[in-house]
């Protein structure tokens, strides 16, 4: 990842500087919570995608820097809201903002970050980009509500699962990439970059769902079994419900319905023994390859190579 970031090192630093600048508020608590979650680190993968996409199309200018910051603000706002909804206590290896400051301040600062993102978009002054990000933010919200509505429902099928992750995760990846094409006035490449980001985002979320059952909390920064405790019917669990033994199916149905991790050890063992993780990895590999294929029309460059490499790293990641 460090090698990939070096391709856009100075621009990446400019994004970080701009983010800090835009966290300024007359209300101290807004800045405190904003800095708390931004300073927690993370991969900054979504803004990195914007920069690499812009570089693959030519010049990276100040509007691309601002777009990358907008993408990170939207993502960070969703994290703040998600942690409240999911009652999460740990993210990136430390207490979540809601655990540290309370639910109400976290929700309101999430609102601040959403509105700041659109203030920056207004300053860019590109209506097609505004439309893209408005539609994307709306879709992300729908995906989160759909996931909430399906929590505790063991009858969720694969189509619904992929609809959820496409909406709540992958579309922001897609917007990060295609938004760069809009700003570069490269409409002929906009769909290709959208497809790249969408497929990469799906692969990324599939691996995330795998890590919920085999990840090391010291690397992932969250507890094993969090999704199970929230009653989320992710693909590893859906696979068991469709292909597991009668006992495994009953355990998973009970855990999802009751939103309970009481049988976590047994279910983790079932996930590993049933072939569910291999099934999920195969699906992630398919979407990763589709993302790489979408880059074919882009001219050769270090930025294009970095985008392709990200697809490989998404499959190998441990956090």
C-alpha atoms as a printed R data frame, in Angstrom:
    type eleno elety resid chain resno       x       y       z
1   ATOM     1    CA   UNK     A     1   0.000   0.000   0.000
2   ATOM     2    CA   UNK     A     2   2.844   2.370   0.829
3   ATOM     3    CA   UNK     A     3   4.348   1.826  -2.618
4   ATOM     4    CA   UNK     A     4   1.000   2.618  -4.235
5   ATOM     5    CA   UNK     A     5   0.611   5.811  -2.212
6   ATOM     6    CA   UNK     A     6   4.039   6.965  -3.381
7   ATOM     7    CA   UNK     A     7   2.621   7.262  -6.903
8   ATOM     8    CA   UNK     A     8   0.525  10.215  -5.654
9   ATOM     9    CA   UNK     A     9   2.550  11.082  -2.548
10  ATOM    10    CA   UNK     A    10   2.462  14.876  -2.734
11  ATOM    11    CA   UNK     A    11  -1.206  14.965  -3.750
12  ATOM    12    CA   UNK     A    12  -2.096  12.507  -0.957
13  ATOM    13    CA   UNK     A    13  -0.414  14.803   1.562
14  ATOM    14    CA   UNK     A    14  -2.353  17.730   0.117
15  ATOM    15    CA   UNK     A    15  -5.604  15.835   0.679
16  ATOM    16    CA   UNK     A    16  -4.701  15.223   4.321
17  ATOM    17    CA   UNK     A    17  -3.833  18.901   4.782
18  ATOM    18    CA   UNK     A    18  -7.110  19.964   3.174
19  ATOM    19    CA   UNK     A    19  -9.092  17.585   5.390
20  ATOM    20    CA   UNK     A    20  -7.546  19.077   8.523
21  ATOM    21    CA   UNK     A    21  -8.254  22.580   7.240
22  ATOM    22    CA   UNK     A    22 -11.899  21.736   6.541
23  ATOM    23    CA   UNK     A    23 -12.449  20.281  10.025
24  ATOM    24    CA   UNK     A    24 -12.336  23.809  11.437
25  ATOM    25    CA   UNK     A    25 -15.478  24.728  13.342
26  ATOM    26    CA   UNK     A    26 -16.558  27.398  15.804
27  ATOM    27    CA   UNK     A    27 -17.769  24.553  18.030
28  ATOM    28    CA   UNK     A    28 -14.908  22.822  19.816
29  ATOM    29    CA   UNK     A    29 -16.699  19.461  20.142
30  ATOM    30    CA   UNK     A    30 -17.125  19.278  16.364
31  ATOM    31    CA   UNK     A    31 -13.390  19.644  15.858
32  ATOM    32    CA   UNK     A    32 -12.576  17.248  18.697
33  ATOM    33    CA   UNK     A    33 -14.706  14.425  17.347
34  ATOM    34    CA   UNK     A    34 -13.752  15.160  13.741
35  ATOM    35    CA   UNK     A    35 -10.058  14.993  14.545
36  ATOM    36    CA   UNK     A    36 -10.581  11.937  16.759
37  ATOM    37    CA   UNK     A    37 -11.932   9.818  13.937
38  ATOM    38    CA   UNK     A    38  -9.790  11.314  11.151
39  ATOM    39    CA   UNK     A    39  -6.620  10.944  13.232
40  ATOM    40    CA   UNK     A    40  -7.455   7.276  13.852
41  ATOM    41    CA   UNK     A    41  -5.826   6.689  10.500
42  ATOM    42    CA   UNK     A    42  -7.295   4.051   8.260
43  ATOM    43    CA   UNK     A    43  -6.295   3.331   4.709
44  ATOM    44    CA   UNK     A    44  -7.711   6.490   3.113
45  ATOM    45    CA   UNK     A    45  -8.450   4.074   0.282
46  ATOM    46    CA   UNK     A    46 -11.357   5.996  -1.213
47  ATOM    47    CA   UNK     A    47  -9.528   9.332  -1.611
48  ATOM    48    CA   UNK     A    48  -6.532   7.371  -2.894
49  ATOM    49    CA   UNK     A    49  -8.769   5.934  -5.608
50  ATOM    50    CA   UNK     A    50  -9.805   9.439  -6.662
51  ATOM    51    CA   UNK     A    51  -6.205  10.570  -6.970
52  ATOM    52    CA   UNK     A    52  -5.050   7.477  -8.849
53  ATOM    53    CA   UNK     A    53  -8.027   7.672 -11.217
54  ATOM    54    CA   UNK     A    54  -7.263  11.314 -11.941
55  ATOM    55    CA   UNK     A    55  -3.602  10.505 -12.501
56  ATOM    56    CA   UNK     A    56  -4.496   7.681 -14.857
57  ATOM    57    CA   UNK     A    57  -6.376  10.227 -16.983
58  ATOM    58    CA   UNK     A    58  -3.674  12.901 -16.932
59  ATOM    59    CA   UNK     A    59  -3.189  15.795 -14.527
60  ATOM    60    CA   UNK     A    60  -4.234  15.826 -10.857
61  ATOM    61    CA   UNK     A    61  -5.416  19.350 -10.026
62  ATOM    62    CA   UNK     A    62  -6.800  21.107  -6.944
63  ATOM    63    CA   UNK     A    63 -10.375  20.053  -7.716
64  ATOM    64    CA   UNK     A    64  -9.279  16.420  -7.570
65  ATOM    65    CA   UNK     A    65  -7.718  17.114  -4.167
66  ATOM    66    CA   UNK     A    66 -11.026  18.556  -2.999
67  ATOM    67    CA   UNK     A    67 -12.989  15.632  -4.446
68  ATOM    68    CA   UNK     A    68 -10.762  13.173  -2.572
69  ATOM    69    CA   UNK     A    69 -11.453  15.047   0.675
70  ATOM    70    CA   UNK     A    70 -15.200  15.045  -0.033
71  ATOM    71    CA   UNK     A    71 -15.131  11.272  -0.508
72  ATOM    72    CA   UNK     A    72 -13.312  10.831   2.807
73  ATOM    73    CA   UNK     A    73 -15.745  13.129   4.629
74  ATOM    74    CA   UNK     A    74 -18.728  11.170   3.314
75  ATOM    75    CA   UNK     A    75 -17.091   7.886   4.280
76  ATOM    76    CA   UNK     A    76 -16.194   9.176   7.749
77  ATOM    77    CA   UNK     A    77 -19.740  10.434   8.304
78  ATOM    78    CA   UNK     A    78 -21.099   6.980   7.482
79  ATOM    79    CA   UNK     A    79 -18.672   5.437   9.997
80  ATOM    80    CA   UNK     A    80 -19.866   7.766  12.736
81  ATOM    81    CA   UNK     A    81 -23.492   6.942  12.034
82  ATOM    82    CA   UNK     A    82 -22.848   3.203  11.544
83  ATOM    83    CA   UNK     A    83 -21.118   2.845  14.881
84  ATOM    84    CA   UNK     A    84 -24.096   4.400  16.636
85  ATOM    85    CA   UNK     A    85 -26.591   2.192  14.787
86  ATOM    86    CA   UNK     A    86 -24.500  -0.942  15.372
87  ATOM    87    CA   UNK     A    87 -23.659  -0.040  18.998
88  ATOM    88    CA   UNK     A    88 -20.008  -0.586  18.082
89  ATOM    89    CA   UNK     A    89 -17.362   0.034  20.715
90  ATOM    90    CA   UNK     A    90 -14.156  -0.601  18.767
91  ATOM    91    CA   UNK     A    91 -12.873   0.656  15.416
92  ATOM    92    CA   UNK     A    92  -9.315   0.755  14.114
93  ATOM    93    CA   UNK     A    93  -8.104  -0.643  17.405
94  ATOM    94    CA   UNK     A    94  -9.491   2.017  19.710
95  ATOM    95    CA   UNK     A    95 -12.848   3.109  21.153
96  ATOM    96    CA   UNK     A    96 -15.338   4.373  18.589
97  ATOM    97    CA   UNK     A    97 -16.326   8.031  18.686
98  ATOM    98    CA   UNK     A    98 -19.714   7.135  20.146
99  ATOM    99    CA   UNK     A    99 -18.033   5.113  22.900
100 ATOM   100    CA   UNK     A   100 -15.704   8.028  23.628
101 ATOM   101    CA   UNK     A   101 -18.058  11.014  23.254
102 ATOM   102    CA   UNK     A   102 -21.574   9.576  23.233
103 ATOM   103    CA   UNK     A   103 -24.143   8.711  20.563
104 ATOM   104    CA   UNK     A   104 -25.743  12.133  20.108
105 ATOM   105    CA   UNK     A   105 -22.488  14.059  19.493
106 ATOM   106    CA   UNK     A   106 -21.323  11.353  17.063
107 ATOM   107    CA   UNK     A   107 -24.514  11.537  14.996
108 ATOM   108    CA   UNK     A   108 -24.421  15.334  14.884
109 ATOM   109    CA   UNK     A   109 -20.760  15.503  13.914
110 ATOM   110    CA   UNK     A   110 -21.523  12.948  11.197
111 ATOM   111    CA   UNK     A   111 -24.134  15.422   9.945
112 ATOM   112    CA   UNK     A   112 -21.503  18.174  10.064
113 ATOM   113    CA   UNK     A   113 -19.129  16.111   7.906
114 ATOM   114    CA   UNK     A   114 -21.879  15.366   5.368
115 ATOM   115    CA   UNK     A   115 -22.745  19.048   5.094
116 ATOM   116    CA   UNK     A   116 -19.084  20.069   4.922
117 ATOM   117    CA   UNK     A   117 -18.597  17.620   2.078
118 ATOM   118    CA   UNK     A   118 -21.341  19.305   0.086
119 ATOM   119    CA   UNK     A   119 -20.018  22.762   0.921
120 ATOM   120    CA   UNK     A   120 -16.742  21.688  -0.685
121 ATOM   121    CA   UNK     A   121 -18.630  20.277  -3.665
122 ATOM   122    CA   UNK     A   122 -20.373  23.615  -4.129
123 ATOM   123    CA   UNK     A   123 -16.981  25.337  -4.150
124 ATOM   124    CA   UNK     A   124 -15.871  22.993  -6.959
125 ATOM   125    CA   UNK     A   125 -18.912  24.115  -8.926
126 ATOM   126    CA   UNK     A   126 -19.411  21.043 -11.101
127 ATOM   127    CA   UNK     A   127 -23.107  20.131 -11.293
128 ATOM   128    CA   UNK     A   128 -22.641  16.636 -12.797
129 ATOM   129    CA   UNK     A   129 -20.253  15.861  -9.943
130 ATOM   130    CA   UNK     A   130 -22.766  17.258  -7.444
131 ATOM   131    CA   UNK     A   131 -25.439  15.004  -8.943
132 ATOM   132    CA   UNK     A   132 -23.154  11.972  -8.788
133 ATOM   133    CA   UNK     A   133 -22.278  12.494  -5.121
134 ATOM   134    CA   UNK     A   134 -25.860  13.373  -4.161
135 ATOM   135    CA   UNK     A   135 -27.158  10.184  -5.771
136 ATOM   136    CA   UNK     A   136 -24.309   8.182  -4.230
137 ATOM   137    CA   UNK     A   137 -24.939   9.482  -0.716
138 ATOM   138    CA   UNK     A   138 -28.636   8.701  -1.095
139 ATOM   139    CA   UNK     A   139 -27.845   5.163  -2.268
140 ATOM   140    CA   UNK     A   140 -25.457   4.604   0.639
141 ATOM   141    CA   UNK     A   141 -28.209   5.643   3.056
142 ATOM   142    CA   UNK     A   142 -30.658   3.256   1.372
143 ATOM   143    CA   UNK     A   143 -28.109   0.453   1.642
144 ATOM   144    CA   UNK     A   144 -27.636   1.097   5.342
145 ATOM   145    CA   UNK     A   145 -31.393   1.080   5.924
146 ATOM   146    CA   UNK     A   146 -31.759  -2.156   3.918
147 ATOM   147    CA   UNK     A   147 -29.017  -3.762   5.987
148 ATOM   148    CA   UNK     A   148 -30.743  -2.612   9.170
149 ATOM   149    CA   UNK     A   149 -34.065  -3.963   7.931
150 ATOM   150    CA   UNK     A   150 -32.520  -7.371   7.171
151 ATOM   151    CA   UNK     A   151 -30.619  -7.618  10.466
152 ATOM   152    CA   UNK     A   152 -31.958 -10.516  12.466
153 ATOM   153    CA   UNK     A   153 -33.509 -12.125   9.368
154 ATOM   154    CA   UNK     A   154 -31.950 -15.505   8.514
155 ATOM   155    CA   UNK     A   155 -34.029 -15.712   5.310
156 ATOM   156    CA   UNK     A   156 -31.862 -13.114   3.542
157 ATOM   157    CA   UNK     A   157 -30.644 -14.432   0.185
158 ATOM   158    CA   UNK     A   158 -27.485 -13.736  -1.804
159 ATOM   159    CA   UNK     A   159 -29.161 -11.246  -4.125
160 ATOM   160    CA   UNK     A   160 -30.238  -9.121  -1.168
161 ATOM   161    CA   UNK     A   161 -26.776  -9.397   0.400
162 ATOM   162    CA   UNK     A   162 -25.082  -8.163  -2.772
163 ATOM   163    CA   UNK     A   163 -27.656  -5.393  -3.107
164 ATOM   164    CA   UNK     A   164 -26.729  -4.249   0.405
165 ATOM   165    CA   UNK     A   165 -22.970  -4.233  -0.090
166 ATOM   166    CA   UNK     A   166 -23.240  -2.691  -3.549
167 ATOM   167    CA   UNK     A   167 -25.280   0.164  -2.083
168 ATOM   168    CA   UNK     A   168 -23.627   0.771   1.269
169 ATOM   169    CA   UNK     A   169 -19.997   0.199   0.257
170 ATOM   170    CA   UNK     A   170 -19.261  -0.207  -3.436
171 ATOM   171    CA   UNK     A   171 -21.049   2.836  -4.870
172 ATOM   172    CA   UNK     A   172 -18.782   5.208  -2.929
173 ATOM   173    CA   UNK     A   173 -15.739   3.454  -4.408
174 ATOM   174    CA   UNK     A   174 -17.347   3.890  -7.831
175 ATOM   175    CA   UNK     A   175 -18.071   7.582  -7.254
176 ATOM   176    CA   UNK     A   176 -14.522   8.199  -6.048
177 ATOM   177    CA   UNK     A   177 -13.193   6.895  -9.372
178 ATOM   178    CA   UNK     A   178 -15.799   8.157 -11.840
179 ATOM   179    CA   UNK     A   179 -15.922  11.555 -10.135
180 ATOM   180    CA   UNK     A   180 -12.277  12.017 -11.045
181 ATOM   181    CA   UNK     A   181 -13.158  11.335 -14.697
182 ATOM   182    CA   UNK     A   182 -15.900  13.973 -14.542
183 ATOM   183    CA   UNK     A   183 -13.455  16.580 -13.266
184 ATOM   184    CA   UNK     A   184 -10.915  15.568 -15.907
185 ATOM   185    CA   UNK     A   185 -13.610  15.937 -18.578
186 ATOM   186    CA   UNK     A   186 -12.940  12.362 -19.697
187 ATOM   187    CA   UNK     A   187 -16.510  11.202 -20.178
188 ATOM   188    CA   UNK     A   188 -15.370   8.299 -22.347
189 ATOM   189    CA   UNK     A   189 -13.602   6.782 -19.329
190 ATOM   190    CA   UNK     A   190 -16.213   7.607 -16.715
191 ATOM   191    CA   UNK     A   191 -18.132   4.333 -17.026
192 ATOM   192    CA   UNK     A   192 -14.944   2.258 -17.056
193 ATOM   193    CA   UNK     A   193 -13.770   3.855 -13.826
194 ATOM   194    CA   UNK     A   194 -17.231   3.541 -12.287
195 ATOM   195    CA   UNK     A   195 -17.236  -0.188 -13.100
196 ATOM   196    CA   UNK     A   196 -13.711  -0.520 -11.713
197 ATOM   197    CA   UNK     A   197 -14.638   1.133  -8.424
198 ATOM   198    CA   UNK     A   198 -17.916  -0.757  -8.062
199 ATOM   199    CA   UNK     A   199 -16.306  -4.167  -8.550
200 ATOM   200    CA   UNK     A   200 -13.363  -3.319  -6.309
201 ATOM   201    CA   UNK     A   201 -15.766  -2.124  -3.608
202 ATOM   202    CA   UNK     A   202 -17.707  -5.390  -3.711
203 ATOM   203    CA   UNK     A   203 -14.479  -7.415  -3.495
204 ATOM   204    CA   UNK     A   204 -13.321  -5.228  -0.606
205 ATOM   205    CA   UNK     A   205 -16.537  -5.795   1.366
206 ATOM   206    CA   UNK     A   206 -16.457  -9.541   0.736
207 ATOM   207    CA   UNK     A   207 -12.994  -9.727   2.269
208 ATOM   208    CA   UNK     A   208 -14.203  -7.531   5.134
209 ATOM   209    CA   UNK     A   209 -16.952 -10.051   5.840
210 ATOM   210    CA   UNK     A   210 -14.422 -12.887   5.754
211 ATOM   211    CA   UNK     A   211 -12.208 -11.074   8.257
212 ATOM   212    CA   UNK     A   212 -15.107 -10.884  10.681
213 ATOM   213    CA   UNK     A   213 -14.616 -14.628  11.173
214 ATOM   214    CA   UNK     A   214 -10.893 -15.182  10.739
215 ATOM   215    CA   UNK     A   215  -9.309 -11.774  11.240
216 ATOM   216    CA   UNK     A   216  -6.906 -10.888  14.030
217 ATOM   217    CA   UNK     A   217  -8.483  -8.106  16.142
218 ATOM   218    CA   UNK     A   218  -5.039  -6.547  16.621
219 ATOM   219    CA   UNK     A   219  -4.856  -6.122  12.830
220 ATOM   220    CA   UNK     A   220  -8.496  -5.527  11.908
221 ATOM   221    CA   UNK     A   221  -9.080  -3.137  14.799
222 ATOM   222    CA   UNK     A   222 -12.472  -4.684  15.575
223 ATOM   223    CA   UNK     A   223 -13.737  -7.713  17.451
224 ATOM   224    CA   UNK     A   224 -14.247 -11.091  15.760
225 ATOM   225    CA   UNK     A   225 -17.952 -11.835  15.428
226 ATOM   226    CA   UNK     A   226 -19.184  -8.238  15.473
227 ATOM   227    CA   UNK     A   227 -21.392  -8.869  12.427
228 ATOM   228    CA   UNK     A   228 -22.862 -11.954  14.074
229 ATOM   229    CA   UNK     A   229 -23.675 -10.040  17.257
230 ATOM   230    CA   UNK     A   230 -25.482  -7.456  15.117
231 ATOM   231    CA   UNK     A   231 -27.533 -10.130  13.355
232 ATOM   232    CA   UNK     A   232 -26.083  -9.300   9.938
233 ATOM   233    CA   UNK     A   233 -26.650 -12.135   7.447
234 ATOM   234    CA   UNK     A   234 -23.358 -11.794   5.581
235 ATOM   235    CA   UNK     A   235 -22.292 -14.147   2.789
236 ATOM   236    CA   UNK     A   236 -20.376 -16.647   4.996
237 ATOM   237    CA   UNK     A   237 -23.538 -17.141   7.066
238 ATOM   238    CA   UNK     A   238 -25.821 -17.273   4.024
239 ATOM   239    CA   UNK     A   239 -23.566 -19.998   2.592
240 ATOM   240    CA   UNK     A   240 -23.975 -22.103   5.750
241 ATOM   241    CA   UNK     A   241 -27.750 -21.595   5.705
242 ATOM   242    CA   UNK     A   242 -27.779 -22.943   2.159
243 ATOM   243    CA   UNK     A   243 -25.094 -25.647   2.399
244 ATOM   244    CA   UNK     A   244 -24.307 -26.432   6.042
245 ATOM   245    CA   UNK     A   245 -25.366 -29.375   8.168
246 ATOM   246    CA   UNK     A   246 -28.685 -29.276   9.988
247 ATOM   247    CA   UNK     A   247 -26.913 -28.409  13.244
248 ATOM   248    CA   UNK     A   248 -24.878 -25.625  11.608
249 ATOM   249    CA   UNK     A   249 -27.992 -24.173   9.982
250 ATOM   250    CA   UNK     A   250 -29.844 -24.150  13.300
251 ATOM   251    CA   UNK     A   251 -26.943 -22.436  15.077
252 ATOM   252    CA   UNK     A   252 -26.683 -19.718  12.422
253 ATOM   253    CA   UNK     A   253 -30.446 -19.172  12.253
254 ATOM   254    CA   UNK     A   254 -30.572 -18.817  16.020
255 ATOM   255    CA   UNK     A   255 -27.593 -16.447  16.156
256 ATOM   256    CA   UNK     A   256 -28.962 -14.163  13.427
257 ATOM   257    CA   UNK     A   257 -32.501 -14.148  14.783
258 ATOM   258    CA   UNK     A   258 -31.377 -13.419  18.328
259 ATOM   259    CA   UNK     A   259 -28.508 -11.111  17.253
260 ATOM   260    CA   UNK     A   260 -26.292 -13.106  19.549
261 ATOM   261    CA   UNK     A   261 -22.637 -14.130  19.515
262 ATOM   262    CA   UNK     A   262 -23.125 -16.620  22.359
263 ATOM   263    CA   UNK     A   263 -22.294 -19.512  20.010
264 ATOM   264    CA   UNK     A   264 -19.500 -17.616  18.265
265 ATOM   265    CA   UNK     A   265 -16.837 -20.325  18.626
266 ATOM   266    CA   UNK     A   266 -19.090 -22.989  17.120
267 ATOM   267    CA   UNK     A   267 -20.174 -20.740  14.276
268 ATOM   268    CA   UNK     A   268 -16.607 -19.648  13.496
269 ATOM   269    CA   UNK     A   269 -15.685 -23.336  13.312
270 ATOM   270    CA   UNK     A   270 -18.670 -24.001  11.045
271 ATOM   271    CA   UNK     A   271 -17.748 -21.110   8.766
272 ATOM   272    CA   UNK     A   272 -14.234 -22.497   8.392
273 ATOM   273    CA   UNK     A   273 -15.232 -26.145   7.993
274 ATOM   274    CA   UNK     A   274 -18.140 -25.667   5.604
275 ATOM   275    CA   UNK     A   275 -16.169 -24.050   2.797
276 ATOM   276    CA   UNK     A   276 -17.950 -20.720   3.325
277 ATOM   277    CA   UNK     A   277 -14.716 -18.728   3.406
278 ATOM   278    CA   UNK     A   278 -13.413 -20.304   0.204
279 ATOM   279    CA   UNK     A   279 -16.749 -19.546  -1.444
280 ATOM   280    CA   UNK     A   280 -16.489 -15.909  -0.388
281 ATOM   281    CA   UNK     A   281 -12.868 -15.663  -1.531
282 ATOM   282    CA   UNK     A   282 -13.806 -17.053  -4.933
283 ATOM   283    CA   UNK     A   283 -16.521 -14.409  -5.218
284 ATOM   284    CA   UNK     A   284 -14.080 -11.667  -4.178
285 ATOM   285    CA   UNK     A   285 -11.580 -12.924  -6.764
286 ATOM   286    CA   UNK     A   286 -14.254 -12.734  -9.467
287 ATOM   287    CA   UNK     A   287 -15.092  -9.121  -8.648
288 ATOM   288    CA   UNK     A   288 -11.424  -8.194  -8.338
289 ATOM   289    CA   UNK     A   289 -10.759  -9.558 -11.826
290 ATOM   290    CA   UNK     A   290 -13.776  -7.661 -13.165
291 ATOM   291    CA   UNK     A   291 -12.315  -4.473 -11.693
292 ATOM   292    CA   UNK     A   292  -8.960  -5.080 -13.386
293 ATOM   293    CA   UNK     A   293 -10.729  -5.819 -16.679
294 ATOM   294    CA   UNK     A   294 -12.546  -2.469 -16.469
295 ATOM   295    CA   UNK     A   295  -9.179  -0.674 -16.617
296 ATOM   296    CA   UNK     A   296  -8.298  -2.030 -20.074
297 ATOM   297    CA   UNK     A   297  -9.293   1.118 -21.940
298 ATOM   298    CA   UNK     A   298  -7.052   3.383 -19.829
299 ATOM   299    CA   UNK     A   299  -3.651   4.319 -21.287
300 ATOM   300    CA   UNK     A   300  -0.546   2.762 -19.673
301 ATOM   301    CA   UNK     A   301   0.724   4.639 -16.607
302 ATOM   302    CA   UNK     A   302   2.045   4.141 -13.091
303 ATOM   303    CA   UNK     A   303  -1.369   5.274 -11.850
304 ATOM   304    CA   UNK     A   304  -3.183   2.577 -13.837
305 ATOM   305    CA   UNK     A   305  -0.729  -0.029 -12.545
306 ATOM   306    CA   UNK     A   306  -1.424   1.133  -8.990
307 ATOM   307    CA   UNK     A   307  -5.181   0.808  -9.524
308 ATOM   308    CA   UNK     A   308  -4.662  -2.740 -10.755
309 ATOM   309    CA   UNK     A   309  -2.378  -3.557  -7.825
310 ATOM   310    CA   UNK     A   310  -5.057  -2.364  -5.397
311 ATOM   311    CA   UNK     A   311  -7.303  -5.150  -6.660
312 ATOM   312    CA   UNK     A   312  -4.683  -7.708  -5.653
313 ATOM   313    CA   UNK     A   313  -4.092  -6.070  -2.273
314 ATOM   314    CA   UNK     A   314  -7.831  -6.035  -1.566
315 ATOM   315    CA   UNK     A   315  -7.787  -9.838  -1.676
316 ATOM   316    CA   UNK     A   316  -4.691 -10.156   0.496
317 ATOM   317    CA   UNK     A   317  -5.482  -7.664   3.210
318 ATOM   318    CA   UNK     A   318  -5.594  -8.576   6.880
319 ATOM   319    CA   UNK     A   319  -7.261  -5.400   8.131
